[in-house]
């Protein structure tokens, strides 16, 4: 929980990861390219005091994660969103079994989402069914630009992907997190295009599609899709750190999102360990739309509480202490308060 100026915030970090990008786990040059690109994002968008050394960044482990999120970072609950990347890493980039074990050891604090790839066809479908039972899955994280043999990406509306989405409906896996944001070397930018979200959100209304990174740099495309698809949500991973380096740009991002999709479908994410949640939470609670950006309304305390945790808690059925809930009539009509 975070408290500021008498207001208490229930924090859900909706996008965290545990990874191993050490040289010994890199299968080829692409493994190094990938983690180097991650590290560039980290050091270029973080406050200087929050920049890690490179070796720690490639492998930090579960105990560091617990400390950064729950001891130092104000987080009440966090959701693992793994990237597998088996073509780049010997044992995969995401430490999936370690993350699952950490979740089981901290059931009130962590939720584990897994991943699937429709290019694995029938064998992957069977594995999804096993994973759903063994991991108690409520959500998945999909990486449409991931390489697989000669393939350098796939689309959510591909025939095999539709079969996996139908299986998710059958299995009760309702939250479909999809990386639709900036490219990461060596992945291809266009494989992260948001257009396929429009098709599957229309066809699978029983699923929630959380577009991670809110489609950046295709924010406008994302907003036009999400405004007409009520089961599409925006995850703020990658968008959040611009609150430090380019606050005017962040104001435009959050202003557009609030205008188009509203306060109930935006989710806070640190994208740990790209960034740590502590400074992001503090900065967002203190943040206000600059007065000169008159086309955007001020952000209310209630809106900040929804974005920082209550929206994700609703998607995942998390128990929010009564004192951290909003009154039934709280919302965008509340008087904006600049912290």
N, C-alpha and C positions, 0 to 999 in steps of 0.2 A: 504494500500500500504506500502511496505517496500522499503527503499532506502539504498544502501550501495555502496561506492566507485563510485558514479555517476550513478549507475544502479538502475532502478526502477522495482519492482516486483509486479505483480498482484497476490494476494494470494487467493486461493480457498481452504478452509479446507473441504475436501470431505467426512469427517466422523466425525460427532459430535452427541452428545446425551444429553438428559435431562432425569434424572432418579430419582426414589424414592426407595431407598433400606433401609429406616429406619425400625427399629424393628417392628413398628406398621403395616407396609405393608408386612412384611415377613409372608408367609403362612405356612412355615415349615422350618426345619433346612437347606434345600437346598438354601433358599433365603439368609441365612447368609453365607453359604459356598460360594455362588456366589460372593457376594459383598466383602467378605474377600479376595477371590482370586484376584479380580480386584484391591483391595487396595494393595496387595502384589506386583503386577505388577507396580503399581503407585510408591510406596515408594522405590522399589528396582532399578528402571530404571530412576528415576528422579534425577536431581541435588538436593542437600539437601535443598537449598533455595526454591525449587518449590514443596516441599512435603506438602500436606494439612493435617490437623487433621482429624481423622477418622469420627467424627460426620458430619463435613462439607462435607466430601466426599460422605457420604450416601445420602445427600440431600442438593443441593446448589442453585437450583432455576434459573428461567429465567433471572433475572437481573444480577446475577453473571455471567451467560453464556455470556450475551451481553458485559459485561465489559471485561471479559477475552479474548474474541475473537476480538471484534471490537475496543475497546478503548486501550487495552494493547497489543493485540496479532497480530496486523498488518493485520488481515484477512479482505478481501474485500467482500467475500461471503462464506457462510458455508452451508453444506447440512446435514440435519438430517437423521441418519440411525438408527432407533429404534430397540431395542430388546424387545419383549413382555413378555415372560416367565410367562405366567399366572399360570403355575403349581407351581411356586415358590413364587409368590407375589399376594397379595389379589387384588390389582388394577393394576397388571402388573408392570413390572420393568420400562419400558419406559413410560414417561409421555406424551403419544401421543397427547391428546387433548390440553395440555398446550403448547407442542411444535408446534402444528398446529396454535394455537392462536398467539404464538410469531412470527411465520412465517407471518401470515396475518398482524400483526402489523409492521413488518419490511420486506416488500416485496422485496426491493432491496438488502437485506443482507442475507436472508435465503431462502432455498428451503426445503420443507418437503417431505421426502419419507416415505412410510408406509411399512407394512409387510403383508405377507399372509402365510398360512400354508395349504398345499394340503390335510392334514388329515381332514380338515373341509369339504371336499368333495363339494357337490352341494351348501350347505348353504354358504360356504366360497367363492365360485365363485360369488354368488349373492352379497355378501358383498363387494368383490373386485370391482365389477362394481359400486356399490354405493360409495365406497371410492374414486374411480378414479374420479368420477364426483364432489363429495363434496370437495375433497382435491386437485384437479387439479394435479394429480400425473404424474410425469415424470420418476419416478424410485421407486424401492422397495428394501428393505433390507431383505434378507432371512437367517434364522438361522437353518441350516439343522440338528443340534444336539439338538434342543429344545425338551424337553419332552412333551408328550401329552398322559395322561392316562398311559397305559402300553407300549406305544411306546417311544423309546429313540433315535429317529432320523428318517430321511428320505433322499431320494436321488432325485436329480434334474431330473433324467430321469424316475422316477416312473410315472405310467400312469396318476395319478391325477395331479402330478406336471406338466406334459406336457400339460394338459388341462388349467392349470393356465398360463403357458407361452404363450399358444396360445391366451388366453384372453388378456394378456398383449400386444401382437401384435395388436389385434383388437382395444384395448383401447388407443394405442399410448404410452404405458409405455415401453420405450425402454432401460432403464438402470437398469440392474438386478445386484444389489450388493449382494454378497454372502460371509458370514463369512466362510473362509477356512484358518484357522490359528491355533494358539495354543489352546489347550483345556482350559476350564475354569471349575473348580470344581463346581458341580459334573458331568458335561457333559462328554460324551464319546469321546475320541480323534478320533477314527476311523469314527465317524459320520461327521467329518470335512474333510474327505479325498477329494482330488481334482479330482479324476478320473471321476466323473460324469460331471464335467465341459466340458471335451473333447466331450462327447456325445451330450450335448444340444447345445454347441457352433456350432457344425457341423450342427445340425438339424434346428437351429433357427438363421439364419444369419442376420435377421432383428433386432435382439436384441444385446445389448452390455452387456457382462458379466464382471463385475468388481470384481475380486477376492480379497476380503479384506484380508489384512495381507499376501498377496502374497504367500499363501499356507504354510507359516512357520509352522512346521519344514520341510515341503515337498517342499522347494524352487526348487530343481532340477526337480521334477515331474511337478510343475507348469510351469517352463520355457519350458520344452519340449512340453507341451500342447500348451502354449500361442504362441510359435514361429510359430506353424502351423495353429493357429486359429486367424485370424486378428481381430475378434470381442471380443477378450479376453484382459482385461486390468489388471494391478496390482495396488492395493491400498496399500499404505505404512503404514497404521495404524499398530501399534505394532513394525514394523521394525524401524520406525523413532527414538525412544528413545535410541536404541543401538548406535546411533551416539555419545552419552555421555558415556555410561558404557563400550561399546566394539566397539570403532571406527573402528578397523580392521575388525571386523565381519560385521559392517554396510558397509564398503567399498566393501566387497565381495558380499553382497546382492545387492547393487546398481550397482556394476560392472557387475554382472551376468545379472541383469535385462536389463541394457543398451546393453549388448552384444546380448542377446537373443531376446528381444521384442522391443528394441529401445526407443528413447526418447519421442515418441508421445503417448505411452500407459502406462505411469506411473503417478500415482496421489498422491499428497501430502495429508496426513491425520494426524491430531493430535490424533484422537480417544478421543477427549475431552468427559468427564473429566478425562479419565485415565491420560492424560497429557495435558498441556496447550500449545497453539501454539507458544507463543512468543519465548521461548528459542529454540524450534525446528526450527523455521524459521531462526533465527539468526545463529544457528549452521550449518544448511544445506547450507546457502549462503556462509559461511566461509569454508565449508568442501571441501577437495580435496582428491582424491585417493592417498594413500602413494606411493612414487616413487618406493619403493621396490616391489609393486604389479604390475610388468611390463606387466602382461597379460591383464590388464584393461587400457583403454585409459583415459586420464584426463577428468574430467567433465567440459563442457563449460558453460559459463554464459547463453547462449541461452537454453541449456538443463535444467539448473536449473529453468529458467523462465517457461519453459513448464511444468515441474514437479510440481512446486509450485502453478500453477494456470491455465495456458493457456490450458492445456489438459482437465481439468475438465470443464472449461468454454466452450470449444468446444462441449463436450458431452451434456451440459445442455443449450446451446444456450445463454450463458450469454454475456451481452454487455461489452466488454473490452474497456476502453478508448484508443483512438488512440495512445497516447504517451506510453502506456504500452504494446502495441502489438509488435510482432517481425517483422522485415522486411521479405519480402517473401523469401529471399534467406538465411536467418539466420538458422543455424542448427548445426549438429554435425561437420561440416567442419570448423566452427568458431574456431579461436585460443583459446585454453583453458586458462582461467584466474583463478589463485588461489587467492581468496580474502584474 
